[in-house]
Amino acid sequence: MKNANAKNEKLKNTIIAALEDLKAVDVTVLSVADSSSVTDWMVIATGTSNRHVKALANNVEVDGKKQGFKPIGSEGNETAEWVLVDFGDVIVHVMLPTTRAFYDLESLWTLKPAVID
């Protein structure tokens, strides 16, 4: 388990560095392991244009592969309003500002379920 945590931490840091290298806006990292059985981390970032969103997502994939992390898949490159790159334990969302504001993933994943007595 300790090895998996170190691997996930390296992947997360690689993704953040790849986004920062190309000047991603408002990079946010959410731990969702307690809320999701699908992934442990979500990284959300904004690009300033469709071209920037596509370049950011591509840089994440390229840098991830250089570090030995193979993406499971990537979606949204056609329109590049919202590109998702899935590494399994870390999922990356790169969006245009209007798309990010509309879907507000940060709020969605930080809501806690109500406790009913």
Rosetta blueprint (number, residue, H / E / L):
1 M L
2 K H
3 N H
4 A H
5 N H
6 A H
7 K H
8 N H
9 E H
10 K H
11 L H
12 K H
13 N H
14 T H
15 I H
16 I H
17 A H
18 A H
19 L H
20 E H
21 D H
22 L L
23 K L
24 A L
25 V E
26 D E
27 V E
28 T E
29 V E
30 L E
31 S E
32 V L
33 A L
34 D L
35 S L
36 S L
37 S L
38 V L
39 T L
40 D L
41 W E
42 M E
43 V E
44 I E
45 A E
46 T E
47 G L
48 T L
49 S L
50 N H
51 R H
52 H H
53 V H
54 K H
55 A H
56 L H
57 A H
58 N H
59 N H
60 V H
61 E H
62 V H
63 D H
64 G H
65 K H
66 K H
67 Q L
68 G L
69 F L
70 K L
71 P L
72 I L
73 G E
74 S E
75 E E
76 G L
77 N L
78 E L
79 T L
80 A L
81 E L
82 W E
83 V E
84 L E
85 V E
86 D E
87 F L
88 G L
89 D L
90 V E
91 I E
92 V E
93 H E
94 V E
95 M E
96 L L
97 P H
98 T H
99 T H
100 R H
101 A H
102 F H
103 Y H
104 D L
105 L H
106 E H
107 S H
108 L H
109 W H
110 T H
111 L L
112 K L
113 P L
114 A L
115 V L
116 I L
117 D L
